[in-house]
Every structure is written in structure tokens, then in C-alpha cells.
Amino acid sequence: MAIRFPEDEVRPVGRTARGVKGVELREGDRVVGMEVPEGDGAILTVTRKGFGKRTPILDYRPQGRGGLGLVNIRLVESKGEVVGIRYVEETDEVLLATASGMILRTRASDRRPIARGGAR
């Protein structure tokens, strides 16, 4: 699941505060990342077994803070769970590190845009 909401809905809090709720989590859900988009780029989602997809940020309609969010990627066992997300633009390069220490370098534009919720 993914949620997009205006940054100004998050009020400033002090150092000892616990923050504010950004998303409603269901049992078994966890937050893997947060990004503050600086334009109309895309969200790059990577799964544990090395699958990735790039989804235009505009595919995520804005919601209120604390909502359930929208389906980001449909997971199947062969792809593994989501391990990371990043905001990327067409010209960005991405470095990925595997558990065995291999470093992979790729251009964000090498991942074709896939609609939100797509299984690829």
C-alpha cells in the first residue's frame, strides 16, 4: 500500500514527541520508506527477489493523512515483499546492494513505467 498526502498536513513536533500518524497499517503491514517528491517523477519500488517497477507519482491520488492508502504493487510469492521505495526522475541513476554484497547500477529510465498496482 502507498499513501500520498500534502506535506503541510504534518504539523511540526518537538524532539521528544512521537510524531503524527501518516498511514493506517493493517495487521502484517509495515512502512518500508517515505519520500518527499520534488516534481512529477515516479516511485521506484523494489522487492526482496529483485523485481522493480517505476510508477508515475501522479498515479497516486492525494488522500488525507492517516488513510489506508492505495495498492502500490500486487505481490506474489515469486517476487517477494517490498524492501524499498525511492522517488526518482527520468535522469536519475540508482544503486542497489544485494545481501551478498553485489552492487547493481541502473538508470531509472531503464525501468519502464508501470501502472500503480501492476504485478510486474
Stockholm file with secondary structure:
# STOCKHOLM 1.0

chainA/1-120         MAIRFPEDEVRPVGRTARGVKGVELREGDRVVGMEVPEGDGAILTVTRKGFGKRTPILDYRPQGRGGLGLVNIRLVESKGEVVGIRYVEETDEVLLATASGMILRTRASDRRPIARGGAR
#=GR chainA/1-120 SS CBCCCCGGGSCCCCTTSCCCCCCCCCTTCCCCCCCCCCSSCEEEEEETTSCEEEEEGGGSCCCCTTSCCBCCCCCCTTTCCEEEEEEECTTCEEEEECTTSCEEEEEGGGSCBCCTTCCC
#=GC SS_cons         CBCCCCGGGSCCCCTTSCCCCCCCCCTTCCCCCCCCCCSSCEEEEEETTSCEEEEEGGGSCCCCTTSCCBCCCCCCTTTCCEEEEEEECTTCEEEEECTTSCEEEEEGGGSCBCCTTCCC
//
